């Protein structure tokens, strides 16, 4: 059977290539998260409210209690009702006046004793702060509540991955670049991808773009199909320089994989499998998101109710971004995907349906759906969200992308 790889003997000596990688130097690149614009932006959305001065502090508690009873403001629950000697009375409508505001509250039964009854307009934060940076700016305007997402703060501060993690990410992206060069040389779009199983500490599959032979064979689609091959399925024949690993961990998944169909395009069968037989290292020991059951809100593509498990005792460091059992019918549950170029919409959705954990890509694409045209991973309407990071060996990936685009322009 083509495409299968022999199990590696853990007692066998490590290949020269792997020994070389262990001493690899971290090159000059910067990893950046792909998050909602409102998370990354310095802009804080504001709205106008009427506030009034509390002339007698002895009435403060009563005024807050009565205002919350006769005129609650659900959209401003993230704000304190009172700040120092001022209290929020109501939202300031464009056609409203301070006099109308006071009269409306009196009509509802508010005892205005202790109030100055001379409201003024003031701008306050319209939305709850999503990050500590937003919170620090928001409290300059008005006191507000803030529940910090420690995991998200690590992502934003660049503390999520250490140098060892980045070396692993760099090694995986270099393998994507090897596949990308082969794709370019064989008539594809010059994109390479691989899938890593952190639990088993090995690369599951390596694939490359082959759309020159069949238009749907984008690198992501190819590598997902290779993962399906590793579980006893797969729809396409395995092409040259493409690999998948079939081991003990795949047996649980085979019962959930559909029968294979014939490949509409004849491609060269796999050659030179042995060169990747020793690749068994985990991509990153950093923790992910640990979610329980129930619906979770999403901030910037990250679960706001997720627990930071950086200090988890889980030796393999595998955390799934959705509460799906490891033996589920989804092809890539808990897996990490590396790709040299930003995935398009089709590929980004295929990653959603495959239930990947994280996506790492090298450079942006004009058709990209994970940062360029849309940040699909942040859409709240989706039933699965994966984390996205960009910029690994970005310049090297851009070089292949530029060469392919220039070649395409010449052909046109």
N, C-alpha and C positions, 0 to 999 in steps of 0.2 A: 504494500500500500504506500502510495507516495505521500510525502508530507509529514509522516510520523517521525519522531525522534526517539532514539534509544534512551533509556533511563541512564543518568550519569551515576557513576559510582562515587559516593561521597569520600571514599578513601583514596581515590585516584589523585595523582598530582595535578595541580592547577596549571592551566595552559600559560604559555609565555605572555599571550595577550592580556590575560587577566592579571598576571603579576605586574605587567606594565601599567594597567589601569589603577592598581592599588596605590601607585606612586604618582598619579596624575595630579597636575596642578590646576587649581580653580582658575579658569580663564576670565577675561573681562566681560561680564554680562550682568544684567540686572533683572531679577525676577520681579514681576509686578502682578498683583491680583486684578482680575476683571470683575468689577463690582458695579452696582447701580450708580448712575451719575449723581444722584442725590446723596449717596454715601461719600463719594469722592470729592464732591464740590464743597467749596468754602461758603457757598450761598445758603442763607437760612431764610426760609419762607416766613413772611411776616403778615400780620393782619391787624386792623385797628380795633381797639376796644375803648370803652369809656371807663375811666377810673376816677375815684373820688377820694378826697382826703378824710381820714378818720380824725375828727377834732378832739374826741375824748377816748383815750385808749381803753377805758373801762367798758366801752360798748363793743370792742373789737370782736370778742368771741360770739356775742349775740348777733351782731351784724353778719358774720360769716355763716352762722347757723341758719339765720332767716333767709339770706340770699341763696344759699344752697337749696333751701326748701321751696321758696316762691319763684326763683328764677335760676335753675341750674343751667349750666352751659356744657353739655356733653362733649362738644368738640374741643374744649379746653381743659379736659381732665388732667392733662399733663402739667398744668400750671397750678401754682399755689393761688388761692383766692386773694390773699393779702400779701403785700410787700411793704415792710417798714410801716409807714403811716398811711398807705394807700390801699384801696380795695377795688377789685374788678367788679363793675356793675353789670355790664352787658357788652355784646358785640356792637360795634359802631356801624350802623347802616349808613349808606351814602345819603339817603334822604332824611336821616334822623338828626336830632339836635340834643344837646345836653338836657334841655328842659323836658323834652318828650321822654327821655330815658328816665329821669327822676319821677315824672308823673306816672309812667307805666309801672314802676316798682311800687309806688304808693298805692296805685289801684289794686295791685296784687296783695296788698296788706303789709308791706315792709314798713317797719317803724324806723324812720330816718333820724331818730335822735342819735347824736354822736357823729353824724355825717356832715360834711361841709355843704352838701347839696349844690356843688358847683363842679360837675364832672368835666374832665378834659380828655381829649383823644390821646391815645398812646399806642405805639406799635409793640406787639409782643410776638414771640415765636408761635407760628400757626400749627406746627407739628411737633410731636415728641422728638427730642434729640436722639439720633441713631448711633452717634459715636461720642467719645469723650471730648473730642475737639469741638463738635457741635454743641455739646452741653456747656463747655466753658464759654462759648460765645453767647449761648442763649441766656445764661444767668446774668450776663451783663445788662440784659434788657428786663428780665423778670424771673423770679425764682421758679424753678420747675423740677419735676421728678425725673430721675434718670436711672435706668437699670442697665448697667454695663454688661455687654457681651464680651467676656474676656478673650474668647477665641478670636472674635472679629478684631479686637484691639491688637492681638498678636499679628494678625494678617496685615493690618494697616501699618503697624510699626516695623514690619520686616523681621520680626522675631520668631516667626513660625518655623523657619528652617535654619538649621545651623550649617556650618561649612561641610560637614560630612554628608548631610542631606543634599546639598547643592552639588557636591562631587558626583553623587549617584545620579542626580538629575542630568548633569552634564554628560555622563557616560551613556545614559539612555538616549539623549538627543543626538549624540555622535553616531549611534547605531541608526537612528532615524535618518541622519544625513547620508549614511552609506546607502540606505534604501532609496533615498531621494535621488542620489546620483545615478543609481541603476535605473530608476524610473525615467529620468531625463534621457539617458542613453538609449533606452529601449522604446522611446516614443511616447512616454507618459507625460504627466504635468510636472514632474520633478518634485514629488512629495513622498515622504516616507513616514511610517507610523509603527508604533509597537504598543503592546498591552502588557502590563506588569501585574502579577498577582502578589501583593505584599504578604499574604498569609503563607504562601509557599516559597516566597523569596526567590522568584524566578520570572523570567520573561516568558509569557504564554505564547505570544505570536509577534512576528515581524512581517510587515507587508509594505507594498509601495503602490503608488498610483499607476493604473494601467488603463486609463480611459481611452488611450489611443486604439485599443483593441475592442473595448466595450464601454460605452459612455457612463454607465453607473459605477464603474470600478474606480471610484475615488479611493484614496489611501485608507481613509477611515472605514469605508464600506468593506474594503478588502480585508483589513485586519480584524474587523468584527466577524467576518465570515471565517477567517482562520481560527479565531477563538471557538467558533461553532464546530470547526473541524476537530479541535482539541477535545470536544465533548461528544464526539461521535456523529456530528452532523456536518454542516457545510454545504453550500449550494454551488460553489465554483471550484474548478480544479486549482490546485496550488501552483502558482507560477514560479519562474526562475527567481532565485534570491529571496524567496518568501519561505517563512518557517513557522511551524507551530509545535508546541510541546504537548505531548499526551502523557500524563502521569496519573498517579493514584488519585489526586485531587479531582480529576475530571469525571471519575466514575459516577459520583453522586448526581452529576448534572445530566448524564446521558439520557435518562428516562424522560427528561423534559424537552429534549431536542427533537424537532420535526425531521421527517425523512428528507434526505438530500434530493436535489433535483439536478438535472444535467446542466452543464455549463454551456451557454449558447456560443461561447467562443473557445476555440482550441488554443491552449497556451502550453508553453514548455513545462514539463514536469520538474519538480524540485531537484536541485543539484547541490552538492557540497554541504550537506546538512551538518557534518561534524564540526564545522568551524564555530558553531554556536552551542555545542553540546555542554560546554562548561559554564554557560551564563545562567546563574541561579541566584543572583543577589537581589535583595529587596530594594525597591526604589527609594523609599524614605522611611525612617523610623519615627517621623513626626506623627503626632496624634491628629486624628480627624475629628468628626463630629459624632457624638453618641446621642442618638435620639430614642425616645421612648415611643409608646403608641400615642395616637391622637394627632390632631392637626397642629402644625407648627407654623408660625409666621416666618417670613423670609426677609432678611435684610441683605441687599446687595448680592444675592445668591448664596448667602450663608444663613443657617438656621439660628434665629434669635433665641430659641429656647434650648439650644444644644448645650451640652456640658463640656467644658474644656477638660480634656482628658490627657493633658500633656504629661502628667505624673502617673498615668495609668500603669498598673502592674502587668498589663497585657504584653507578653514578651514579643509578640509579632507586630504590635502597634496597629492592628487592623480595626478600624471603626467604620461602620457602614452609614452612609448619609440617609438612608431610608430603612425603616424596620422590616426589611425583607429577609427571610431565612436564607442561609448560605446555599441551601439546596433548592432555591426557587427556580422558576422557569426562565428567569431573565439571564441572558448570556453573560453579561459582564458585571454582575453584582459584586461590589467591593473592589473592582479592578481599577487601576490607574492607566490612563492612555497618554502617550506622548506622540506628538505629530510635528513635523517640521514647519508646517504652514497652518495658519488659522483655518479651521473647518468652515465649510459653507453651511447654508441652512439645512440642506438634506442630511449632511453628515452630523451636524449638531443635534438634530432631532433623532437620528439613529443612535447617538450616544445617550440621549434621554431614554429611549425605548430599551436600550441595552442595560440601563441602570449602572453606568460607570460611577465611580466615586470622585475621581479628580481627572482634569484634563490639563496637560501642559503643552503649550505650543511655542514654536520658535519665533516666527515673524508674522506680521499681519498680512491679510489678503484683501484685495479690492472687493471680493465676494464674501468676505468673512462674516460669520454670524455670532461670533463670541468676542465682540469688542468693536468691530469696524462699522458694520451697518446696523447691527442690533446686538444686544447682550442677551441672547436667548436663555442663557443659564440663570438669568435674574427674573424671568417672567413668572409672576405669581400664579398664573393660570395653569402651569404645568404640574403634573402629578409626581415629578421627580426633579430634584435640583442637584447638580454636581458643581464642585468648585473648579474655577478656571484660573490658571496662572500663565502668563506670557513672558517671553523675553529670553528663554534659555538659548544661548549661542545665536542670538538674534542676527548678528551680522553675517555669520556663515549661512544661516537659513535664507537671509535676504539675497545673498549672492546667487544661490541656486534659483530662487524665485525670479530675480532680475534676468538671469540668463535665459530662463524658460520664456519669460514675457518677450524678450528681444527676439528669440528664435521664432516665437509665434507671430510676431509682427512681420518678420521677414517672409514667412510662409504666406501670410495674407497679402 
